[in-house]
C-alpha cells in the first residue's frame, strides 16, 4: 500500500524554521559584537588615561586594575639564571617566543616579570634561542600589562623542567611563574620599552584589540544577514499560506 503524504509542502515549512533559526543566530552575533564594541571603547579610554598619568617610580603595594597600562621606571637587576620563553608568540606573522625575565627591584621583596620582546623560533624546536642579559644594577622602563593569555586554556602551561635556566612555557600565569621561581611576583608584567637595551623585537603600541568601528561594521553585517534570513522566511511563509488558501 502506498503511503500518501498529507503534507506535501512540509519541506517548505522546515526551510522557514531553519531560516528563522539562522536569522536568530545572526541577530545574537550582532548583539555580541555590539557588546564587544562597548568593551573596546572602555579599554581605549583606560589606555589613554593610563598613558596620560605620570610614570610610576616603584612597584605599588598591590596590582590594582587601574594600574594596567601605566608606565613605570624601576631600578634593580635582572635574574638571568631563571628565564622563560613564552611559546607560540606571533610577531608580524612569524612564530617565535616572548622572552620573560624576572627583575629584582631595589625597593621591594617582590620580583616583576619583564617581557623583553620577541625572538624567532628555529626550524628545529629543540634548539632554543640565545637570550643573554647581564645581572648588573640598572634602570628599566616600560608599561605594566597582563601576561599574554589564550582564549581557551587547555592543560598545564609547563613544557620545560622546573629547574631549567631557560624554560619553554605555553601561556603561563603569574601564579605559574611564582611556583617555578619560588618568589612572590607582581601581578602585572612590564613590557620593556623599545628604546631600552637588553631587549628584542618589540611593538607595544597598543594591546591586540579590535577597534570599536570594526566591531560596529560586524554588527551591521550580522544584522544584515539576520534581516535577509527573516525576510526570506517571511516571504516563504506567506507564499505557503497563500498556497493553502487555494
C-alpha angles and dihedrals in degrees: 000000000000116000113229116217104229091193105046093168096054091117091061092056091048088054090051091053092047091050090050089050092050090048091051092050092049091049091052091049089053090053090049091053089048089055091048090051090055090049091050091052091052091048093049089052091049092051093048092049092048093049091050092054122091114267117262116244097200141020111279117237090252136014102248116188092245090063093068112114091014115139117242140185119203134184117210141081137290119243099223095173092071110046133150136210115213103216129221094026112160120209120178090340096309125112121232142113139293110227111229115192126179115237124202110210118208096232104050142043090228120094122213128214113237119204101214094186141260131319126184122252120240120241086246102060091200088069107081124202122257108248107169124173132174124248096218121121114273145147120255130187134195146115128294112240141153118262114264110271133191123242088241124023115213121186129325122340093218122104103151128059117275093246097048115131087215111026123186111223134178110225100324122192125227087256090055091053092045089055092051095045097039089223135104112257132201109255094239127056124224118241102214114235114254092236093057120097125236091053138105134214108339137174111166095159092130140341117270096269132138115241118250090243091060091050091050089051089055090047089058092047095050093046090048089054089048092051091050092049093048091045093052090045091052094047092049092047092050091049091051092047089051091050091052091054092058 
